[in-house]
């Protein structure tokens, strides 16, 4: 709640725009963390009402896919989109802006969750995913081996990797 007004102000400054120039107010309807969804929804409703602008509810994951259409170099339909966002990991076939089909998704933890939970096991601060990524770039990719899921199709599973890291760390601690 305390961050939404500064974030909106910052977005307007970066866009070199003002509230009076917007055409509509859009907000994430789902999925997501209930607290964030409630704050965003109520703020968007209030803003739209105050500005007398249309209110548009957006599906969080569809927004990630369709955000590819914002830059000048946008893909043409059809295109595949790999979305890795916090608690979500999925592959989407985008046939048009209104025809999006999930063709692969995580069966358990999302990639970001696996990164952050593994970082916690390693004693890294939250969010630990970026720290793991940064250190991995300088590391030896063949030094350790971890579980690789055997899943048919285009789905993902990251919980086995997380468990494999836990067992590896427990084994290493016993060696000390």
ABEGO torsion letter per residue (X at the ends): XAAAAAAAAAAAAAAGBBAAABABBBBBAOBEBAAAAAAAAAAAAAAAAAAGBBBBBBBAAAAAAAAAAABABBBBOBBBBBBBBEABBBBBBBABAABBBBABBBABBBAAAAAAAAAAAAGBBOBAAAAAAAAAAABBAAABBBBBBBBBEABBBAAAAAAAAAAAAAAAAAAX
